[in-house]
Amino acid sequence: MTRQKAADAIDAVWRIESARLIAGLARVVGDIGVAEDLAQDALVAALEQWPEAGVPDNPGAWLMATAKHRAIDHLRRGKMQDRKHEHLGRQLDERQVSPEAALAAAIDDHVGDDLLSLIFTACHPVLPTEARVALTLRLLGGLTTDEIARAFLVSKATIQQRIVRAKRTLAAARVPFEVPRGAELTARLGSVLEVIYLVFNEGYSATAGDDWVRPALCEDALRLGRILAELAPDAAEVHGLVALLEIQASRLRARVSPSGEPILLLDQDRGRWDHLLIGRGLAALECAEALGGASGPYTLQAAIAACHARARTAAETDWTRIVALYDALAQLMPSPVVELNRAVALGMAFGPAAGLEVVDSLTTDPALADYHLLPSVRGDLLAKLGRFEEARAELARAAALTQNVRERDLLLKKLEAL
């Protein structure tokens, strides 16, 4: 096997197996930084051996076995934290088994619980949001620091610092590697969902750079959401988030032209939407709603996305229902951005004057002072009302505020059209 083929195979296996590998090790050593180092040692061994020996029949099992040996060596050298050492010591006394057998069994147990614990640890509220995102993509997405840096248009050094600081913070705070219980579970789950949502949104509508969408980030977020839904099947908002992501992802092919220009929702060729993803999204939404209770913010947003997905044409969109859903969302999660989206729906359902009334009430909100979509929406509504001079000024301001090149070009074309 050529070195390149071996490297490609190792990269593919690592993306699939790394999260499970790190999760199993983290439960035993109690430190995700140490766990990742041990998993990386197994990866280095694969890079050294597979080009010569060939890719094993079960590469995931090979990596796990190699990682076990590295962990056992780590234990023998006495570098494991004292509390974990004592815990394993008690296990050995009770079971009367060798350290190797105890550790191997410990790593193999509770794979699902381990992954869930890893998600909750990487998304712990003790970490700032940007650190949670970077650490989650690193540990659960299997992305390299280079890939994360390119995705978020920051330097590799910045991402490395975020990840290193995040690991140190978790260790210093002695964050337990476990799934939280009771009320803490609900609070912590929100942090996990927020990270997945932020990753997806950055891929779906990039805040900066030359690309309107970054599908790879959407795929990573969707994969994490699906994993979480399998591990937490009774959490309605998890299914609500997955429903939202599936339906939004169904439009990715239709959101850009062959040359990369953005295509807005009402102008998209709905024949290019991925109806398999729409079906999965609608099924996830049904699951969320079937679990009962009041709908959460992700489930409400999924229901809005479903209104678009069910409409065969833009003209058939049920804007009245979308307004009602935004009303519910605004009550549950009041924010100026939600109000701005509600204004768009009002403009579509009841005319541009109704939408403009809400938008005008937001113009003095400091949270939207530099938010390019506020003048963009206002410009569109003014244009529909025939107030073209005001519309041009708003679109020019929106173009100046956005940091995304493709979005700026789109706004300038709207400006020229007026």
C-alpha positions in Angstrom: 0.0 0.0 0.0 1.3 3.4 -0.9 1.9 5.9 1.9 -0.7 8.2 0.5 -3.4 5.5 0.4 -2.5 4.5 4.0 -2.7 8.2 5.1 -6.1 8.6 3.4 -7.4 5.5 5.1 -6.0 6.6 8.5 -7.7 10.0 8.1 -11.0 8.4 7.3 -10.8 6.0 10.2 -9.7 8.7 12.6 -12.7 10.9 11.8 -15.0 7.9 12.5 -13.4 6.4 15.5 -11.6 9.2 17.3 -14.5 10.4 19.4 -15.3 6.9 20.7 -11.6 6.3 21.4 -11.1 9.6 23.3 -14.3 9.1 25.2 -13.4 5.6 26.4 -10.0 6.8 27.5 -11.3 10.0 29.1 -13.6 8.0 31.5 -10.7 6.0 32.8 -8.0 8.7 33.0 -10.4 11.5 34.0 -8.8 14.1 31.8 -9.8 14.7 28.2 -6.4 16.3 27.4 -4.5 13.1 28.5 -7.1 11.0 26.7 -6.6 12.9 23.5 -2.8 12.5 23.9 -3.2 8.7 24.3 -5.5 8.5 21.3 -3.0 10.6 19.2 -0.2 8.1 20.2 -2.3 5.4 18.7 -2.8 7.5 15.6 1.0 8.0 15.3 1.5 4.2 15.6 -0.9 3.7 12.7 0.9 6.3 10.6 4.1 4.4 11.3 2.9 0.8 10.8 0.0 0.8 8.3 1.9 2.0 5.2 4.1 -1.1 5.6 1.8 -3.7 7.1 -1.4 -2.5 5.4 -4.7 -1.3 6.9 -6.1 -3.9 9.4 -9.4 -5.6 8.6 -10.9 -3.8 11.6 -9.0 -0.5 11.8 -11.1 0.9 14.6 -10.4 -2.1 16.8 -6.7 -1.8 16.0 -6.7 1.8 17.2 -8.6 0.9 20.3 -6.2 -1.9 21.2 -3.2 0.3 20.6 -4.7 3.0 22.7 -5.3 0.5 25.5 -1.7 -0.4 25.5 -0.7 3.3 25.6 -3.1 3.8 28.6 -1.7 0.8 30.4 1.8 2.1 29.9 0.6 5.5 31.3 -0.8 3.7 34.3 2.4 1.8 34.9 4.5 4.9 34.8 2.4 6.3 37.6 1.3 9.4 35.7 -2.4 8.9 36.2 -4.1 11.2 38.6 -4.1 9.9 42.1 -7.9 9.8 42.5 -8.2 7.7 39.3 -5.4 5.5 40.4 -7.1 4.8 43.7 -10.4 4.2 41.9 -8.7 1.6 39.7 -7.0 0.2 42.7 -10.3 -0.4 44.4 -11.6 -2.1 41.2 -8.5 -4.3 41.1 -9.0 -5.3 44.8 -12.6 -6.1 44.3 -12.2 -8.0 41.0 -8.8 -9.5 41.6 -7.8 -8.9 38.0 -4.7 -7.5 36.4 -4.4 -3.8 35.7 -4.4 -4.6 32.0 -7.6 -6.5 32.1 -9.3 -3.9 34.4 -8.3 -1.0 32.1 -9.3 -2.9 28.9 -12.7 -3.6 30.4 -13.2 -0.1 31.6 -12.5 1.4 28.2 -14.8 -1.0 26.5 -17.8 -0.4 28.8 -20.6 2.1 28.2 -19.5 3.5 24.8 -22.8 5.4 24.4 -22.5 7.0 27.9 -18.9 7.8 27.2 -19.7 9.8 24.0 -22.5 11.6 25.8 -20.1 12.5 28.6 -17.5 13.7 26.1 -20.1 16.0 24.5 -21.2 17.4 27.8 -17.6 17.9 29.0 -16.4 19.6 25.7 -19.5 21.9 25.9 -19.2 22.7 29.7 -20.4 26.3 30.5 -17.1 26.9 32.4 -15.6 27.4 28.9 -16.3 30.5 26.7 -18.4 29.8 23.7 -15.6 29.9 21.1 -13.6 27.4 23.2 -16.5 25.0 23.4 -17.0 25.2 19.6 -13.3 24.5 18.9 -13.0 21.7 21.5 -16.1 20.0 20.3 -15.0 20.1 16.6 -11.6 18.8 17.7 -12.7 15.9 20.0 -16.1 14.9 18.5 -15.8 16.2 14.9 -12.3 14.8 14.5 -11.2 18.0 12.8 -7.6 19.2 12.8 -6.7 22.6 14.2 -5.9 23.7 10.6 -9.4 22.7 9.5 -11.1 24.5 12.4 -9.0 27.6 11.8 -10.0 27.6 8.1 -13.6 27.1 8.9 -13.8 30.1 11.2 -11.3 32.2 9.4 -8.9 32.6 12.3 -5.2 31.6 12.7 -4.2 28.1 13.5 -2.4 29.5 16.6 -5.6 31.0 17.8 -7.4 27.7 17.6 -4.5 25.9 19.3 -4.6 28.4 22.1 -8.4 28.0 22.6 -8.1 24.2 22.7 -5.1 24.2 25.1 -6.8 26.7 27.4 -10.0 24.8 27.3 -8.4 21.6 28.4 -6.5 23.4 31.2 -9.7 25.1 32.4 -11.6 21.8 32.5 -8.7 20.2 34.4 -8.3 23.1 36.8 -12.1 23.2 37.5 -12.1 19.4 38.0 -15.0 19.1 35.7 -16.2 15.5 36.1 -16.3 13.3 33.0 -20.0 12.3 33.3 -23.5 13.0 32.1 -25.1 15.6 34.4 -28.3 14.6 36.2 -31.6 16.3 37.0 -31.9 20.0 36.7 -28.2 20.4 35.8 -28.8 18.1 32.8 -31.4 20.5 31.4 -29.2 23.5 31.9 -26.1 21.8 30.4 -28.0 20.4 27.5 -28.7 23.9 26.3 -25.0 24.6 26.1 -24.4 21.5 24.0 -27.3 22.4 21.6 -26.0 25.9 21.3 -22.6 24.7 20.2 -24.0 22.4 17.5 -26.4 25.2 16.4 -23.5 27.7 16.1 -21.3 25.3 14.1 -24.2 24.7 11.7 -25.0 28.3 11.3 -21.5 29.3 10.5 -21.5 26.7 7.7 -25.0 27.6 6.5 -24.5 31.4 6.3 -20.8 32.2 6.8 -20.3 35.5 8.7 -17.1 36.3 6.9 -14.9 35.3 4.0 -15.3 34.5 0.3 -17.9 31.7 0.6 -21.6 32.1 1.2 -21.9 28.5 2.6 -19.4 26.0 4.0 -21.2 22.6 3.7 -18.5 20.7 5.6 -19.3 22.6 8.8 -23.0 21.9 8.3 -22.2 18.2 7.9 -20.1 18.2 11.1 -22.9 19.8 13.1 -25.5 17.5 11.6 -23.5 14.4 12.5 -23.0 15.7 16.1 -26.8 16.4 16.3 -27.6 12.9 15.1 -25.2 11.3 17.5 -26.8 13.3 20.4 -30.3 12.3 19.3 -29.3 8.6 19.4 -27.7 9.1 22.9 -30.5 11.2 24.3 -33.7 9.8 22.6 -36.1 11.3 25.2 -34.9 14.9 24.9 -37.4 16.7 22.7 -35.2 19.7 22.0 -32.5 17.5 20.7 -34.8 16.1 18.1 -36.1 19.7 17.5 -32.5 20.8 16.7 -31.9 17.8 14.5 -35.1 18.6 12.6 -34.1 22.2 12.1 -30.6 21.2 10.8 -31.9 18.4 8.5 -34.4 20.8 6.9 -32.0 23.7 6.6 -29.3 21.4 5.2 -31.7 20.2 2.5 -31.4 23.6 0.8 -27.6 23.8 0.6 -27.4 22.8 -3.0 -30.0 25.4 -4.0 -28.5 28.3 -1.9 -25.7 29.0 -4.3 -25.4 29.3 -8.1 -22.8 27.3 -10.0 -20.4 30.3 -9.8 -21.0 30.7 -6.0 -23.5 33.6 -5.9 -26.1 33.4 -3.1 -29.6 32.5 -4.0 -32.2 33.6 -1.4 -34.9 31.3 -0.1 -37.8 32.6 -2.2 -35.7 32.5 -5.4 -34.4 29.0 -5.0 -35.2 26.1 -7.3 -37.1 23.8 -4.9 -36.4 20.9 -7.2 -32.8 21.1 -6.0 -33.8 20.7 -2.4 -32.7 17.3 -0.9 -36.1 15.7 -0.2 -34.4 12.8 1.8 -33.1 15.3 4.3 -36.5 17.1 4.4 -38.2 13.7 5.1 -35.7 13.1 7.9 -36.2 16.5 9.3 -40.0 16.3 9.3 -39.7 12.9 11.0 -37.4 14.4 13.7 -39.9 17.2 14.2 -42.8 14.7 14.7 -40.6 12.9 17.2 -39.9 16.2 19.1 -43.6 17.1 19.2 -44.7 13.6 20.2 -42.5 13.7 23.3 -45.0 16.3 24.6 -44.6 19.4 26.7 -44.2 23.0 25.4 -42.1 23.3 22.3 -38.6 24.7 22.9 -36.8 27.3 20.7 -35.2 24.7 18.4 -38.5 22.8 17.8 -40.3 26.1 17.0 -37.6 27.1 14.5 -37.8 23.6 13.0 -41.6 24.1 12.7 -40.9 27.3 10.8 -38.4 25.6 8.5 -41.0 22.9 7.9 -43.5 25.5 6.6 -41.0 26.3 3.9 -40.2 22.7 3.2 -43.8 21.7 2.8 -44.6 24.5 0.3 -44.2 23.3 -3.3 -43.6 26.9 -4.4 -42.7 30.1 -2.6 -46.2 31.5 -3.2 -47.7 28.5 -1.3 -45.8 29.3 1.9 -48.1 29.5 4.9 -46.8 32.9 6.2 -49.6 33.3 8.6 -48.6 30.2 10.5 -44.9 31.3 10.3 -45.9 34.6 12.0 -47.7 32.6 14.8 -44.6 30.5 15.3 -42.4 33.5 15.5 -44.9 35.0 18.0 -44.4 31.9 20.2 -40.6 32.0 19.7 -40.5 35.7 20.7 -42.4 34.9 23.9 -40.1 32.0 24.7 -36.8 33.6 23.7 -37.2 37.3 23.2 -34.4 38.8 21.2 -34.1 41.6 18.6 -33.0 39.0 16.0 -36.1 37.0 16.5 -38.2 40.2 16.2 -36.4 41.0 12.9 -37.3 37.6 11.5 -40.8 38.1 12.7 -41.0 41.4 10.9 -40.0 39.6 7.6 -42.8 37.1 8.1 -45.3 39.9 9.0 -44.3 41.7 5.8 -44.9 38.5 3.7 -48.2 37.7 5.5 -49.8 41.1 5.9 -47.9 43.5 3.6 -44.6 45.4 3.8 -46.0 48.2 5.9 -46.7 45.7 8.8 -43.2 44.4 8.6 -41.6 47.9 8.4 -43.5 49.0 11.6 -41.7 46.3 13.6 -38.3 46.9 11.9 -38.5 50.6 12.6 -38.9 49.8 16.3 -35.6 47.9 16.2 -33.5 50.6 14.6 -32.4 52.1 18.0 -31.7 48.7 19.6 -27.9 48.7 20.4 -27.7 44.9 19.9 -28.5 45.4 16.2 -26.3 48.6 15.7 -23.8 46.7 13.4 -26.1 43.9 12.3 -26.2 44.1 8.5 -29.5 42.2 8.2 -31.4 45.0 9.9 -30.7 47.6 7.1 -31.0 44.8 4.5 -34.5 43.8 5.6 -35.5 47.5 6.0 -34.2 48.2 2.5 -36.3 45.3 1.0 -39.5 46.5 2.8 -38.9 50.1 1.7 -38.4 49.0 -1.9 -41.7 47.1 -1.8 -43.4 50.3 -0.6 -41.9 52.3 -3.5 -39.6 54.3 -1.2 -36.6 53.7 -3.4 -34.2 56.4 -2.2 -34.5 55.3 1.4 -34.2 51.7 0.3 -30.9 52.4 -1.6 -29.4 54.0 1.5 -30.3 51.0 3.7 -28.9 48.5 1.2 -25.7 50.5 0.9 -25.4 50.5 4.7 -26.0 46.7 4.8 -23.3 46.1 2.1 -20.9 48.2 4.2 -21.6 46.2 7.4 -21.3 42.6 6.1 -18.0 40.9 6.2 -19.0 38.2 3.8 -17.8 38.9 0.2 -20.7 37.0 -1.5 -23.3 38.6 0.6 -21.9 42.1 -0.1 -22.0 41.4 -3.8 -25.7 40.3 -3.5 -26.6 43.5 -1.6 -24.8 45.7 -4.2 -26.7 43.9 -7.0 -30.0 44.7 -5.2 -28.8 48.3 -4.9 -28.1 48.5 -8.6 -31.4 47.0 -9.5 -33.1 49.9 -7.7 
